[in-house]
Amino acid sequence: MTIDTTIIELLRNPNRTYTQVEMKFFSMWWKRQTLETKQAVRALAREGRLEFVNAGWSMHDEACAHYEDMIDNML
């Protein structure tokens, strides 16, 4: 999974950063992680190396064709 590889590479190389947009995929991934991995991910977020933007369940341009759908997606 992309998130698995991303976290491994972030931990391996302190010069890398990553921006996560879709929370649905992250949420599905997060539920399967060990406490150790969750702690490492929290540390990456605190360091600003893992950033969350939009915080929608999915990207607007992929799933929401109208502005009302965009608002519903964010809720």
Secondary structure, 3 states (H helix, E strand, C coil): CHHHHHHHHHHHCCCCCEEECCHHHHHHHHCCCCHHHHHHHHHHHHCCCEEECCCCCCCHHHHCCCHHHHHHHHC
